[in-house]
Amino acid sequence: MAPLHIARGALGLALPRTELILASDQWIRVTGGPVARLLGRGSRKLQARSLLGLEGVTRAPVDGHLHYTRLLLEQEATIFVNGVATDVARFRSDRGSA
């Protein structure tokens, strides 16, 4: 699925601070603004693709190959990208084992 382009300020509260490109399955945390009006809650953790339909959130055009870089940490964490809280998955060395 194509990544999403989130225009500056599309999430309300002047967020993101500058345009932002995210994988559609990236988990983010949003509070208030247009998201609350769209989804009916004031604060919520959701996948970026849930924002489609908001003004300023569109599928990003992809020319040629698309490469994603994922940050994996020893424990789950929240990092801020252009002011937007994004969740980072915990790296598990035991993936795929029983």
N, C-alpha and C positions, 0 to 999 in steps of 0.2 A: 504494500500500500504506500502511496506517495506521502512524503513528509508534509507537515502543515506549516504554513506561513502565518504567523500571528503579528499583526501590525502593531506599531507603537501605540500604547494606550487602549488596545482593544479589550482588555480584561478589566478596565476601570482602575481607579486609584493610580492613574498614570503608569499602568503596567501592561505589557513589559515596557521598560524604559526606552528600548530601541527595538526594532523588528527582531523577531525570533523565529528560527526554524527548528522544529522538533519532530522526532519520529512520532507517528500517529499513536503508537502504543506507549509512549512515555507517560508515566504517572506524574501528575502535578497537583499542587495544593492551591486552591483559589479561595478568595474571600470576597463576598459582597459584589457590588457593581453589576454589570450585565450578566455575569454568570449566575448570580442569585436569581435574577429575573428569569433567565432561561431555564434553570434547573430547579428553582423553588427552594433553595437553601442558601444560607448565608456563608457557610464555609464548607468546603468539600474536597475530598481527594478523588480525582478522576483521571481517566486517560485523555490525552490531548485530543483525540478524535471526537470526544464528546462536545468539544467546543465548536465543531462545524455548525454553522447556522448563526453564529454570532457575527455581527458586523466586524469586519477586519480579520476574520479567520477563514483562510482558504487553503486548498491543497496547493503546495508549492510545485511549480513546474520543475520537471527533471529533464535535463538535457544529457543524454548519454548514460554513463554508469553512475550509480548511486552507492556511496559507501557510508556506513554508519560506524561511529566509534562509541562504544559503551564503556562507561566508567564502572568498575566493580571494586568494592571495598571489602575489608574484613568484617564489617558490620554495616547494617542498613544505615543510611544517612539521608539528610535533606540538604541539598545545596541550592543556592540561589543563582539563577541565570537571568541576567537583565532584570533582576528584581522579582522574578517568578520562582517560587519554591518548587523544586523538582526532586523526586525521590530517586535514590541510587540504590540498586540492589546489592545484596550481600553476595560476595563470591563464595561459592560452595565447592570445595574440591571433591566432595563426595557425590556430585551430580551423576546420575546414571547408575549409581550403585544401589543395591537393595537395602 
